């Protein structure tokens, strides 16, 4: 098997490229040539770790192990935050393998593989075929960002009011999915700056929250997806929630979630944790996105030390225009 280049974090937060040898494929392992990688906010948490970075990958199959059943050489496939699970526990057996206690997720296990690389090796069981009418650079951010918001929209009913807080990497995808699922979509954002973008993406109403003390305007929210890193001003938001509504905090943040106690009781409001989609829902997401022309707005950078560093700096400063995608340097 050939060697390939991977890009790792380091103690100083400097991304370094290095050569890695590839062992012979075993079991249901698949060797991919990476054609696109999304740059996700979670990647920033690992730039100071000695691991291969990246987890929103798309690639072309170059070789398969002896137990691979369905994927063939030349197929385009993607993978995301989770790359393995035990397969025998109750969550795994009921289609909730994202909560398997022995799950392999980005930054914790299989840290010698990643999407910031020329190649990667993953289990067939955790790879997802990319629809023919979906480009590599559109598919990459869907592997985590798209899967995250689509998972939080499971069970939503047409004509329910779904609010998206934040019009960023996650939020601009959530708007599209919620609109195509037939929901009334309300976007909550600090200012009017992204109003036009939100409405073009499918929002039915846009509410600027900054310097606006009263937001309740009659559209009671059934489901709120919080995609901002900063915590909302709950005293403004909770009066907008419908009885028995649900709040989904989706961004990754340290510290505690702090929220007023009594409104949750009086309105029966639930707070629901949600990770990325399990495999069955992940594949439904890709099919749904391809059918309805749902795609991220992306800016591209080269898959080099300089390109990755530039992308991470822009992401840290909040200067990425929705999603950044790394493409191999030709």
Secondary structure as UniProt FT lines:
FT   STRAND          4..8
FT   TURN            11..12
FT   STRAND          16..20
FT   TURN            27..28
FT   STRAND          29..39
FT   HELIX           41..44
FT   TURN            45..48
FT   STRAND          56..64
FT   TURN            66..67
FT   TURN            73..74
FT   STRAND          76..79
FT   STRAND          82..84
FT   HELIX           90..93
FT   TURN            94..95
FT   HELIX           97..99
FT   TURN            101..102
FT   STRAND          104..105
FT   TURN            106..108
FT   TURN            111..112
FT   STRAND          119..123
FT   HELIX           124..126
FT   STRAND          128..129
FT   TURN            132..133
FT   HELIX           136..141
FT   HELIX           142..146
FT   HELIX           147..152
FT   TURN            153..155
FT   TURN            158..159
FT   STRAND          161..165
FT   TURN            169..170
FT   HELIX           171..180
FT   TURN            181..182
FT   STRAND          184..189
FT   TURN            193..194
FT   HELIX           195..201
FT   STRAND          205..208
FT   TURN            210..211
FT   STRAND          221..226
FT   HELIX           234..237
FT   HELIX           238..240
FT   STRAND          241..249
FT   HELIX           262..267
FT   STRAND          270..271
FT   HELIX           279..291
FT   TURN            292..293
FT   STRAND          298..302
FT   HELIX           305..317
FT   STRAND          323..327
//
